[in-house]
Amino acid sequence: MSEQQNLDAVRTIYAAFGGGDLEGILAALDPQVSWRTPGAPDLPTGGLRRGVSEVREFFGLLLNTFDFEEFRPTDFLAQGDKVVVLGTSREGPKGSGRVVDFRWVHVFTFRSGKIVEFEEPADVSALVQEFRRARAAT
């Protein structure tokens, strides 16, 4: 695929996420996808997942763990088989009423038109702190 096709595929994934279309996200993934997200061991969404079924579980955890007030991809950059997206969000532990302003980077790697790797290298320490506070309050 061309860089433009990869960019279009990633934009489609963000549109699917914004519309609650999990199947639309999963359709873009290679069956053996590697999906890595940051976080301390007690953060349910952190860690490495392999395969579409584990990524499906990740999104279930994500939506059951955090409330999103805002999720905004701002810059899309492509080179070769990689697409890098910079963005911001306002999110916090589900039901806590607390939010953290969060800057993120998503790195997608494509092979044969499918996403084979996703990585989110980010400092999530403020989000982990709010998660721990919310968990201690329950």
NULUMLO-109397 format. One record per atom (N, C-alpha, C): x, y, z; residue in three letters; residue number from 1; atom name. Coordinates in Angstrom, 2 decimals. Layout:
BEGIN
SITE      px      py      pz rest  nr atom
SITE       X       Y       Z  ALA NUM   CA
...
This chain:
BEGIN
SITE      px      py      pz rest  nr atom
SITE    0.84   -1.19    0.00  MET   1    N
SITE    0.00    0.00    0.00  MET   1   CA
SITE    0.88    1.25    0.00  MET   1    C
SITE    0.33    2.30   -0.51  SER   2    N
SITE    1.06    3.57   -0.53  SER   2   CA
SITE    0.94    4.24    0.84  SER   2    C
SITE    1.78    5.24    1.05  GLU   3    N
SITE    1.70    6.00    2.29  GLU   3   CA
SITE    0.31    6.63    2.44  GLU   3    C
SITE   -0.25    7.13    1.33  GLN   4    N
SITE   -1.58    7.74    1.41  GLN   4   CA
SITE   -2.64    6.71    1.79  GLN   4    C
SITE   -2.54    5.51    1.25  GLN   5    N
SITE   -3.50    4.45    1.62  GLN   5   CA
SITE   -3.37    4.10    3.09  GLN   5    C
SITE   -2.14    4.05    3.61  ASN   6    N
SITE   -1.94    3.78    5.04  ASN   6   CA
SITE   -2.54    4.89    5.88  ASN   6    C
SITE   -2.32    6.15    5.48  LEU   7    N
SITE   -2.92    7.27    6.19  LEU   7   CA
SITE   -4.44    7.18    6.19  LEU   7    C
SITE   -5.00    6.86    5.04  ASP   8    N
SITE   -6.46    6.74    4.94  ASP   8   CA
SITE   -6.98    5.63    5.85  ASP   8    C
SITE   -6.26    4.51    5.91  ALA   9    N
SITE   -6.67    3.40    6.77  ALA   9   CA
SITE   -6.67    3.81    8.24  ALA   9    C
SITE   -5.64    4.55    8.64  VAL  10    N
SITE   -5.56    4.99   10.04  VAL  10   CA
SITE   -6.67    6.00   10.35  VAL  10    C
SITE   -6.93    6.91    9.44  ARG  11    N
SITE   -8.03    7.87    9.65  ARG  11   CA
SITE   -9.36    7.13    9.80  ARG  11    C
SITE   -9.53    6.07    9.03  THR  12    N
SITE  -10.76    5.26    9.13  THR  12   CA
SITE  -10.86    4.61   10.50  THR  12    C
SITE   -9.73    4.18   11.05  ILE  13    N
SITE   -9.73    3.56   12.38  ILE  13   CA
SITE  -10.17    4.57   13.44  ILE  13    C
SITE   -9.65    5.79   13.37  TYR  14    N
SITE  -10.04    6.81   14.35  TYR  14   CA
SITE  -11.51    7.16   14.20  TYR  14    C
SITE  -12.00    7.21   12.99  ALA  15    N
SITE  -13.43    7.47   12.78  ALA  15   CA
SITE  -14.26    6.33   13.38  ALA  15    C
SITE  -13.79    5.10   13.22  ALA  16    N
SITE  -14.50    3.95   13.80  ALA  16   CA
SITE  -14.49    4.04   15.32  ALA  16    C
SITE  -13.35    4.40   15.91  PHE  17    N
SITE  -13.28    4.54   17.37  PHE  17   CA
SITE  -14.25    5.62   17.84  PHE  17    C
SITE  -14.27    6.75   17.16  GLY  18    N
SITE  -15.17    7.84   17.53  GLY  18   CA
SITE  -16.64    7.46   17.40  GLY  18    C
SITE  -16.93    6.54   16.49  GLY  19    N
SITE  -18.30    6.09   16.28  GLY  19   CA
SITE  -18.66    4.83   17.04  GLY  19    C
SITE  -17.75    4.33   17.86  GLY  20    N
SITE  -18.03    3.12   18.63  GLY  20   CA
SITE  -18.05    1.86   17.79  GLY  20    C
SITE  -17.38    1.88   16.64  ASP  21    N
SITE  -17.39    0.76   15.71  ASP  21   CA
SITE  -16.16   -0.12   15.92  ASP  21    C
SITE  -16.20   -0.99   16.92  LEU  22    N
SITE  -15.07   -1.86   17.22  LEU  22   CA
SITE  -14.74   -2.78   16.05  LEU  22    C
SITE  -15.74   -3.31   15.38  GLU  23    N
SITE  -15.49   -4.21   14.25  GLU  23   CA
SITE  -14.76   -3.49   13.12  GLU  23    C
SITE  -15.03   -2.21   12.95  GLY  24    N
SITE  -14.32   -1.42   11.94  GLY  24   CA
SITE  -12.84   -1.29   12.26  GLY  24    C
SITE  -12.52   -1.18   13.55  ILE  25    N
SITE  -11.11   -1.13   13.97  ILE  25   CA
SITE  -10.46   -2.48   13.73  ILE  25    C
SITE  -11.09   -3.52   14.22  LEU  26    N
SITE  -10.51   -4.86   14.14  LEU  26   CA
SITE  -10.31   -5.33   12.71  LEU  26    C
SITE  -11.15   -4.88   11.79  ALA  27    N
SITE  -11.04   -5.28   10.38  ALA  27   CA
SITE   -9.73   -4.81    9.75  ALA  27    C
SITE   -9.13   -3.77   10.32  ALA  28    N
SITE   -7.89   -3.22    9.76  ALA  28   CA
SITE   -6.64   -3.95   10.26  ALA  28    C
SITE   -6.82   -4.89   11.18  LEU  29    N
SITE   -5.68   -5.54   11.83  LEU  29   CA
SITE   -5.31   -6.86   11.18  LEU  29    C
SITE   -4.02   -7.12   11.12  ASP  30    N
SITE   -3.52   -8.43   10.73  ASP  30   CA
SITE   -3.92   -9.43   11.83  ASP  30    C
SITE   -4.24  -10.66   11.49  PRO  31    N
SITE   -4.62  -11.63   12.53  PRO  31   CA
SITE   -3.57  -11.81   13.63  PRO  31    C
SITE   -2.31  -11.58   13.31  GLN  32    N
SITE   -1.22  -11.74   14.30  GLN  32   CA
SITE   -0.71  -10.40   14.82  GLN  32    C
SITE   -1.54   -9.38   14.81  VAL  33    N
SITE   -1.14   -8.04   15.22  VAL  33   CA
SITE   -0.50   -8.04   16.61  VAL  33    C
SITE    0.47   -7.16   16.78  SER  34    N
SITE    1.11   -6.90   18.07  SER  34   CA
SITE    0.65   -5.52   18.52  SER  34    C
SITE    0.03   -5.42   19.71  TRP  35    N
SITE   -0.59   -4.18   20.18  TRP  35   CA
SITE   -0.04   -3.84   21.56  TRP  35    C
SITE    0.79   -2.78   21.64  ARG  36    N
SITE    1.47   -2.44   22.90  ARG  36   CA
SITE    1.02   -1.07   23.39  ARG  36    C
SITE    0.55   -1.03   24.64  THR  37    N
SITE    0.12    0.22   25.26  THR  37   CA
SITE    0.82    0.38   26.61  THR  37    C
SITE    1.05    1.63   27.03  PRO  38    N
SITE    1.82    1.87   28.24  PRO  38   CA
SITE    0.98    1.70   29.50  PRO  38    C
SITE    1.68    1.55   30.60  GLY  39    N
SITE    0.99    1.53   31.89  GLY  39   CA
SITE    1.66    0.62   32.89  GLY  39    C
SITE    1.45    0.95   34.14  ALA  40    N
SITE    1.96    0.14   35.24  ALA  40   CA
SITE    1.23   -1.20   35.25  ALA  40    C
SITE    1.80   -2.21   35.91  PRO  41    N
SITE    1.18   -3.53   35.92  PRO  41   CA
SITE   -0.26   -3.55   36.45  PRO  41    C
SITE   -0.62   -2.61   37.33  ASP  42    N
SITE   -1.99   -2.60   37.86  ASP  42   CA
SITE   -2.98   -1.84   36.96  ASP  42    C
SITE   -2.51   -1.27   35.86  LEU  43    N
SITE   -3.40   -0.60   34.92  LEU  43   CA
SITE   -3.88   -1.63   33.91  LEU  43    C
SITE   -5.18   -1.93   33.90  PRO  44    N
SITE   -5.68   -3.02   33.06  PRO  44   CA
SITE   -5.41   -2.86   31.57  PRO  44    C
SITE   -5.25   -1.64   31.11  THR  45    N
SITE   -5.08   -1.42   29.68  THR  45   CA
SITE   -3.62   -1.47   29.23  THR  45    C
SITE   -2.68   -1.50   30.16  GLY  46    N
SITE   -1.27   -1.50   29.80  GLY  46   CA
SITE   -0.78   -2.88   29.40  GLY  46    C
SITE    0.22   -2.91   28.52  GLY  47    N
SITE    0.86   -4.18   28.20  GLY  47   CA
SITE    0.81   -4.53   26.73  GLY  47    C
SITE    1.30   -5.71   26.43  LEU  48    N
SITE    1.38   -6.22   25.07  LEU  48   CA
SITE    0.27   -7.24   24.84  LEU  48    C
SITE   -0.41   -7.07   23.72  ARG  49    N
SITE   -1.44   -8.01   23.31  ARG  49   CA
SITE   -1.08   -8.52   21.91  ARG  49    C
SITE   -1.42   -9.76   21.66  ARG  50    N
SITE   -1.15  -10.36   20.35  ARG  50   CA
SITE   -2.43  -10.96   19.79  ARG  50    C
SITE   -2.69  -10.63   18.55  GLY  51    N
SITE   -3.85  -11.18   17.87  GLY  51   CA
SITE   -5.09  -10.33   18.05  GLY  51    C
SITE   -6.02  -10.48   17.13  VAL  52    N
SITE   -7.24   -9.68   17.10  VAL  52   CA
SITE   -8.09   -9.90   18.34  VAL  52    C
SITE   -8.20  -11.13   18.83  SER  53    N
SITE   -9.06  -11.37   20.01  SER  53   CA
SITE   -8.52  -10.64   21.24  SER  53    C
SITE   -7.20  -10.58   21.41  GLU  54    N
SITE   -6.65   -9.86   22.56  GLU  54   CA
SITE   -6.82   -8.35   22.39  GLU  54    C
SITE   -6.76   -7.85   21.16  VAL  55    N
SITE   -7.01   -6.42   20.93  VAL  55   CA
SITE   -8.48   -6.12   21.21  VAL  55    C
SITE   -9.38   -7.01   20.84  ARG  56    N
SITE  -10.80   -6.84   21.17  ARG  56   CA
SITE  -10.96   -6.72   22.69  ARG  56    C
SITE  -10.30   -7.58   23.45  GLU  57    N
SITE  -10.36   -7.52   24.91  GLU  57   CA
SITE   -9.80   -6.19   25.42  GLU  57    C
SITE   -8.71   -5.71   24.79  PHE  58    N
SITE   -8.13   -4.43   25.18  PHE  58   CA
SITE   -9.18   -3.31   25.09  PHE  58    C
SITE   -9.89   -3.24   23.97  PHE  59    N
SITE  -10.87   -2.17   23.81  PHE  59   CA
SITE  -12.01   -2.30   24.82  PHE  59    C
SITE  -12.38   -3.52   25.16  GLY  60    N
SITE  -13.37   -3.70   26.22  GLY  60   CA
SITE  -12.87   -3.15   27.54  GLY  60    C
SITE  -11.62   -3.46   27.88  LEU  61    N
SITE  -11.02   -2.92   29.10  LEU  61   CA
SITE  -10.92   -1.41   29.05  LEU  61    C
SITE  -10.49   -0.88   27.93  LEU  62    N
SITE  -10.34    0.57   27.77  LEU  62   CA
SITE  -11.66    1.28   28.05  LEU  62    C
SITE  -12.72    0.81   27.44  LEU  63    N
SITE  -14.02    1.48   27.58  LEU  63   CA
SITE  -14.66    1.23   28.93  LEU  63    C
SITE  -14.28    0.17   29.62  ASN  64    N
SITE  -14.80   -0.09   30.96  ASN  64   CA
SITE  -13.95    0.52   32.06  ASN  64    C
SITE  -12.75    1.01   31.71  THR  65    N
SITE  -11.83    1.56   32.70  THR  65   CA
SITE  -11.80    3.08   32.67  THR  65    C
SITE  -11.97    3.67   31.48  PHE  66    N
SITE  -11.82    5.12   31.34  PHE  66   CA
SITE  -13.03    5.76   30.68  PHE  66    C
SITE  -13.31    7.00   31.11  ASP  67    N
SITE  -14.26    7.88   30.44  ASP  67   CA
SITE  -13.45    8.86   29.61  ASP  67    C
SITE  -13.88    9.10   28.39  PHE  68    N
SITE  -13.22   10.05   27.50  PHE  68   CA
SITE  -14.09   11.27   27.34  PHE  68    C
SITE  -13.59   12.43   27.77  GLU  69    N
SITE  -14.29   13.68   27.50  GLU  69   CA
SITE  -13.94   14.20   26.12  GLU  69    C
SITE  -12.72   13.89   25.71  GLU  70    N
SITE  -12.25   14.34   24.40  GLU  70   CA
SITE  -11.16   13.38   23.93  GLU  70    C
SITE  -11.15   13.10   22.66  PHE  71    N
SITE  -10.10   12.29   22.04  PHE  71   CA
SITE   -9.87   12.88   20.67  PHE  71    C
SITE   -8.69   13.48   20.46  ARG  72    N
SITE   -8.49   14.22   19.23  ARG  72   CA
SITE   -7.13   13.92   18.59  ARG  72    C
SITE   -7.11   13.15   17.50  PRO  73    N
SITE   -5.88   13.03   16.73  PRO  73   CA
SITE   -5.65   14.36   15.99  PRO  73    C
SITE   -4.42   14.86   16.04  THR  74    N
SITE   -4.17   16.18   15.46  THR  74   CA
SITE   -3.23   16.16   14.26  THR  74    C
SITE   -2.24   15.28   14.27  ASP  75    N
SITE   -1.25   15.24   13.19  ASP  75   CA
SITE   -1.06   13.81   12.73  ASP  75    C
SITE   -1.09   13.60   11.42  PHE  76    N
SITE   -0.91   12.29   10.81  PHE  76   CA
SITE    0.33   12.35    9.93  PHE  76    C
SITE    1.29   11.49   10.21  LEU  77    N
SITE    2.56   11.48    9.48  LEU  77   CA
SITE    2.81   10.08    8.95  LEU  77    C
SITE    3.21    9.99    7.69  ALA  78    N
SITE    3.47    8.67    7.10  ALA  78   CA
SITE    4.84    8.65    6.45  ALA  78    C
SITE    5.50    7.53    6.64  GLN  79    N
SITE    6.75    7.28    5.92  GLN  79   CA
SITE    6.88    5.76    5.75  GLN  79    C
SITE    6.97    5.34    4.51  GLY  80    N
SITE    7.08    3.91    4.24  GLY  80   CA
SITE    5.88    3.16    4.79  GLY  80    C
SITE    6.16    2.14    5.60  ASP  81    N
SITE    5.08    1.31    6.16  ASP  81   CA
SITE    4.59    1.79    7.52  ASP  81    C
SITE    5.02    2.99    7.95  LYS  82    N
SITE    4.65    3.50    9.27  LYS  82   CA
SITE    3.75    4.72    9.14  LYS  82    C
SITE    2.78    4.80   10.05  VAL  83    N
SITE    1.97    5.99   10.23  VAL  83   CA
SITE    2.06    6.36   11.71  VAL  83    C
SITE    2.41    7.62   11.97  VAL  84    N
SITE    2.51    8.13   13.33  VAL  84   CA
SITE    1.43    9.19   13.50  VAL  84    C
SITE    0.68    9.08   14.59  VAL  85    N
SITE   -0.38   10.04   14.86  VAL  85   CA
SITE   -0.11   10.68   16.21  VAL  85    C
SITE   -0.14   12.00   16.23  LEU  86    N
SITE   -0.02   12.77   17.46  LEU  86   CA
SITE   -1.40   13.25   17.83  LEU  86    C
SITE   -1.69   13.25   19.14  GLY  87    N
SITE   -3.01   13.70   19.54  GLY  87   CA
SITE   -3.09   14.03   21.01  GLY  87    C
SITE   -4.27   14.44   21.40  THR  88    N
SITE   -4.54   14.78   22.79  THR  88   CA
SITE   -5.86   14.14   23.20  THR  88    C
SITE   -6.01   13.98   24.50  SER  89    N
SITE   -7.29   13.51   25.03  SER  89   CA
SITE   -7.47   14.06   26.43  SER  89    C
SITE   -8.70   14.04   26.85  ARG  90    N
SITE   -9.07   14.31   28.24  ARG  90   CA
SITE   -9.81   13.07   28.69  ARG  90    C
SITE   -9.21   12.35   29.61  GLU  91    N
SITE   -9.79   11.09   30.04  GLU  91   CA
SITE   -9.48   10.86   31.51  GLU  91    C
SITE  -10.26    9.99   32.10  GLY  92    N
SITE  -10.05    9.67   33.50  GLY  92   CA
SITE  -10.73    8.37   33.87  GLY  92    C
SITE  -10.47    7.90   35.07  PRO  93    N
SITE  -11.08    6.64   35.51  PRO  93   CA
SITE  -12.60    6.71   35.45  PRO  93    C
SITE  -13.19    5.67   34.96  LYS  94    N
SITE  -14.64    5.60   34.77  LYS  94   CA
SITE  -15.37    5.93   36.06  LYS  94    C
SITE  -16.30    6.88   35.96  GLY  95    N
SITE  -17.16    7.23   37.09  GLY  95   CA
SITE  -16.52    8.09   38.16  GLY  95    C
SITE  -15.24    8.45   38.01  SER  96    N
SITE  -14.57    9.22   39.06  SER  96   CA
SITE  -14.84   10.71   38.95  SER  96    C
SITE  -15.22   11.19   37.78  GLY  97    N
SITE  -15.39   12.62   37.57  GLY  97   CA
SITE  -14.07   13.36   37.40  GLY  97    C
SITE  -12.96   12.65   37.49  ARG  98    N
SITE  -11.64   13.25   37.33  ARG  98   CA
SITE  -11.14   12.99   35.91  ARG  98    C
SITE  -10.45   13.98   35.36  VAL  99    N
SITE   -9.86   13.81   34.03  VAL  99   CA
SITE   -8.42   14.29   34.03  VAL  99    C
SITE   -7.68   13.77   33.11  VAL 100    N
SITE   -6.28   14.13   32.91  VAL 100   CA
SITE   -6.15   14.60   31.47  VAL 100    C
SITE   -5.47   15.72   31.27  ASP 101    N
SITE   -5.11   16.14   29.92  ASP 101   CA
SITE   -3.92   15.29   29.50  ASP 101    C
SITE   -4.06   14.61   28.39  PHE 102    N
SITE   -3.10   13.59   28.00  PHE 102   CA
SITE   -2.65   13.84   26.57  PHE 102    C
SITE   -1.35   13.87   26.34  ARG 103    N
SITE   -0.79   13.94   25.00  ARG 103   CA
SITE   -0.32   12.54   24.63  ARG 103    C
SITE   -0.61   12.10   23.43  TRP 104    N
SITE   -0.25   10.75   23.05  TRP 104   CA
SITE    0.36   10.70   21.65  TRP 104    C
SITE    1.03    9.59   21.40  VAL 105    N
SITE    1.60    9.25   20.10  VAL 105   CA
SITE    1.20    7.81   19.80  VAL 105    C
SITE    0.68    7.58   18.63  HIS 106    N
SITE    0.34    6.22   18.19  HIS 106   CA
SITE    1.19    5.90   16.96  HIS 106    C
SITE    1.82    4.76   16.96  VAL 107    N
SITE    2.65    4.33   15.84  VAL 107   CA
SITE    2.06    3.04   15.27  VAL 107    C
SITE    1.67    3.10   14.01  PHE 108    N
SITE    1.11    1.95   13.30  PHE 108   CA
SITE    2.11    1.47   12.26  PHE 108    C
SITE    2.28    0.16   12.16  THR 109    N
SITE    3.11   -0.43   11.12  THR 109   CA
SITE    2.24   -1.33   10.26  THR 109    C
SITE    2.34   -1.14    8.94  PHE 110    N
SITE    1.52   -1.88    7.98  PHE 110   CA
SITE    2.34   -2.93    7.25  PHE 110    C
SITE    1.67   -4.01    6.91  ARG 111    N
SITE    2.21   -5.01    5.99  ARG 111   CA
SITE    1.04   -5.58    5.21  ARG 111    C
SITE    1.17   -5.57    3.90  SER 112    N
SITE    0.13   -6.11    3.01  SER 112   CA
SITE   -1.24   -5.51    3.30  SER 112    C
SITE   -1.27   -4.23    3.59  GLY 113    N
SITE   -2.54   -3.53    3.78  GLY 113   CA
SITE   -3.18   -3.66    5.14  GLY 113    C
SITE   -2.54   -4.35    6.06  LYS 114    N
SITE   -3.09   -4.55    7.40  LYS 114   CA
SITE   -2.11   -4.03    8.45  LYS 114    C
SITE   -2.63   -3.66    9.60  ILE 115    N
SITE   -1.78   -3.22   10.70  ILE 115   CA
SITE   -1.20   -4.44   11.38  ILE 115    C
SITE    0.14   -4.51   11.42  VAL 116    N
SITE    0.82   -5.64   12.05  VAL 116   CA
SITE    1.36   -5.26   13.43  VAL 116    C
SITE    1.56   -3.96   13.66  GLU 117    N
SITE    2.04   -3.49   14.96  GLU 117   CA
SITE    1.41   -2.16   15.30  GLU 117    C
SITE    1.07   -2.01   16.57  PHE 118    N
SITE    0.62   -0.74   17.12  PHE 118   CA
SITE    1.41   -0.53   18.40  PHE 118    C
SITE    1.89    0.69   18.59  GLU 119    N
SITE    2.59    1.02   19.83  GLU 119   CA
SITE    2.21    2.42   20.25  GLU 119    C
SITE    2.04    2.60   21.55  GLU 120    N
SITE    1.74    3.91   22.11  GLU 120   CA
SITE    2.81    4.25   23.16  GLU 120    C
SITE    3.94    4.80   22.72  PRO 121    N
SITE    4.96    5.19   23.69  PRO 121   CA
SITE    4.53    6.49   24.36  PRO 121    C
SITE    4.18    6.43   25.63  ALA 122    N
SITE    3.65    7.62   26.30  ALA 122   CA
SITE    3.92    7.56   27.79  ALA 122    C
SITE    3.96    8.73   28.39  ASP 123    N
SITE    4.04    8.84   29.83  ASP 123   CA
SITE    2.61    8.89   30.36  ASP 123    C
SITE    2.17    7.81   30.96  VAL 124    N
SITE    0.80    7.73   31.47  VAL 124   CA
SITE    0.77    7.83   32.99  VAL 124    C
SITE    1.83    8.36   33.59  SER 125    N
SITE    1.92    8.38   35.05  SER 125   CA
SITE    0.76    9.14   35.69  SER 125    C
SITE    0.35   10.27   35.13  ALA 126    N
SITE   -0.78   11.03   35.71  ALA 126   CA
SITE   -2.07   10.22   35.60  ALA 126    C
SITE   -2.26    9.52   34.51  LEU 127    N
SITE   -3.45    8.70   34.33  LEU 127   CA
SITE   -3.44    7.52   35.29  LEU 127    C
SITE   -2.29    6.90   35.48  VAL 128    N
SITE   -2.16    5.80   36.44  VAL 128   CA
SITE   -2.46    6.29   37.85  VAL 128    C
SITE   -1.97    7.47   38.19  GLN 129    N
SITE   -2.22    8.03   39.52  GLN 129   CA
SITE   -3.72    8.24   39.75  GLN 129    C
SITE   -4.42    8.77   38.77  GLU 130    N
SITE   -5.87    8.96   38.91  GLU 130   CA
SITE   -6.59    7.62   38.98  GLU 130    C
SITE   -6.13    6.65   38.21  PHE 131    N
SITE   -6.73    5.31   38.26  PHE 131   CA
SITE   -6.59    4.72   39.66  PHE 131    C
SITE   -5.40    4.84   40.25  ARG 132    N
SITE   -5.17    4.30   41.60  ARG 132   CA
SITE   -6.01    5.03   42.64  ARG 132    C
SITE   -6.13    6.36   42.50  ARG 133    N
SITE   -6.99    7.11   43.44  ARG 133   CA
SITE   -8.44    6.66   43.35  ARG 133    C
SITE   -8.92    6.51   42.14  ALA 134    N
SITE  -10.31    6.09   41.94  ALA 134   CA
SITE  -10.54    4.69   42.49  ALA 134    C
SITE   -9.60    3.81   42.27  ARG 135    N
SITE   -9.73    2.44   42.76  ARG 135   CA
SITE   -9.70    2.40   44.28  ARG 135    C
SITE   -8.86    3.23   44.89  ALA 136    N
SITE   -8.78    3.28   46.37  ALA 136   CA
SITE  -10.05    3.85   46.97  ALA 136    C
SITE  -10.76    4.70   46.23  ALA 137    N
SITE  -11.98    5.34   46.75  ALA 137   CA
SITE  -13.19    4.40   46.69  ALA 137    C
SITE  -13.06    3.29   45.97  THR 138    N
SITE  -14.24    2.39   45.84  THR 138   CA
SITE  -14.18    1.25   46.84  THR 138    C
